[in-house]
Amino acid sequence: MSENPFRELPSMTKLLAAPALLAARERHPQAIITAAARNALDALRSRLTAGEQFDGNIDALAAEVVAALDAQATPTLRPIINATGVVLHTNLGRSPLHEDAARAAYEAARGYLNLELDLVTGKRSSRQNSVRAGLKAITGAESATAVNNCAAATVIALRSVAAGKEVVVSRGQLVEIGGSFRIPEVMVVSGATLREVGTTNITRLSDYERAIGSNTAALMRVHASNYRVRGYTKAVPLEQLVELGRKHKLTVIDDAGSGEAIDLEPFELPGEPLVSAGIAAGADLVLFSGDKLLGGPQCGVIAGRAELIQKIEKDPLMRAFRLDKMTLAALEATLRLYRDPQQALREVPTLRMLTTPLAELRRRSELFATRLRALGGLTVGVREDVAYVGGGSLPDVGVPTTVLAIAANGLSESELATRLRTGTPPVVGRVQDERVLLDLRCVFARQEDELVEAIKKAVQL
Ligand SMILES: *Cc1c(COP(=O)(O)O)cnc(C)c1O
């Protein structure tokens, strides 16, 4: 046994001279390679201290360093294949953008644009002007503006309308959307005071009426986006809240959430409020997300009375919540697709995926199953299943769907799922009944070949 456990430890010079590390210079800066080599030697020193042996294989050690370097250089955020069937998956980035919107964001990103410049007069203009017309068109509102997300929209709307005053909300609507968006806490941040009325299941107009006092500024309806209260329930329709608000000169705010701009009932996707319905019902402000059913970039829309929108845009918080040039460009391009609702249904990826006819999905799945079976080593079935919209939209509407149910010889279903998830590109599916379920609903046609390759690699490993 060697007296000195570190006698086997290679020198830094020797490790850096390994062919693999010399070759790595083509892909990585020398300083980064040196740092990674030092880390590897430090780790080896700890292992030797703990009594482990080093076999003297410097090339193997260099290979570990290269693997660490390559892993470091891989972007953390990567495009993935969403085979979950969940169209609005918050963890997967919610809505994918239409090509026009993605291109608009790309062009805005890589150059200059007239973000706040009126090209005709040469004078300064408002960045919100680029999306105002489109937002007015889909909501029917007098004016509209957009901020970072619906959470920001809620905070700034409440602050402008009701800071230091009370806002009346039904106890049945004190929602938590996830990621710390909770109405009572949002209210605190905005500086308004929450005045809860009614009970979890029943709130009557008289409950609101009794709560109105000299310090009341607004009545707010919050859409129960990600849950439903069923059974013995009663909520006050927005029209009645508006009537009550008018009588007492209060602002009525409708947090509609999901941002449905085209009626999806004909596609058996009922239950979300249309963004135009809140305005038609007379709400002074309607708030919704841009990256849920609207199918645009992450943002929050505030539509309503011009005078209120103006006040919101003058709020100092607007500077903190305002949209960047890429998002504005993507939102403007998305809204342009809505000029023709039929075109929007066909082309906005979120809407197209949600309304894909089941027969079409089944046909596509059958064809895909044939390709997978040809790979060998796989058992592939096609079966009916139920998917959910996700993203805090349509919580109890299961959308009938078709999935591929896959099992690989010699691999457990969770092992297969892990290999798919950690492959390139990563594939995210679901695990159920000893199978990995892949739903093609959210898999773009351009990803099909990649998906076949990814599955092939996962099985071969
Ligand atoms: C989703 C949602 C929000 C939060 O929207 P983000 O854009 O995710 O901030 C707020 N209110 C309602 C009712 C929602 O559905």
The ligand as a MOL file (V3000), in Angstrom:
LIG
                    3D

  0  0  0     0  0            999 V3000
M  V30 BEGIN CTAB
M  V30 COUNTS 15 15 0 0 0
M  V30 BEGIN ATOM
M  V30 1 C -54.1110 32.4450 -14.9320 0
M  V30 2 C -54.8610 33.4430 -14.1490 0
M  V30 3 C -54.1960 34.4910 -13.5080 0
M  V30 4 C -52.7100 34.6260 -13.5660 0
M  V30 5 O -52.3030 34.8420 -14.8670 0
M  V30 6 P -50.7400 34.8570 -15.2400 0
M  V30 7 O -50.7720 35.3910 -16.6300 0
M  V30 8 O -50.2680 33.4620 -15.1130 0
M  V30 9 O -50.0960 35.7810 -14.2850 0
M  V30 10 C -54.9420 35.3940 -12.7900 0
M  V30 11 N -56.2770 35.2580 -12.6810 0
M  V30 12 C -56.9530 34.2730 -13.2700 0
M  V30 13 C -58.4320 34.1860 -13.0830 0
M  V30 14 C -56.2700 33.3360 -14.0290 0
M  V30 15 O -56.9270 32.3320 -14.6220 0
M  V30 END ATOM
M  V30 BEGIN BOND
M  V30 1 1 1 2
M  V30 2 1 2 3
M  V30 3 2 2 14
M  V30 4 1 3 4
M  V30 5 2 3 10
M  V30 6 1 4 5
M  V30 7 1 5 6
M  V30 8 2 6 7
M  V30 9 1 6 8
M  V30 10 1 6 9
M  V30 11 1 10 11
M  V30 12 2 11 12
M  V30 13 1 12 13
M  V30 14 1 12 14
M  V30 15 1 14 15
M  V30 END BOND
M  V30 END CTAB
M  END
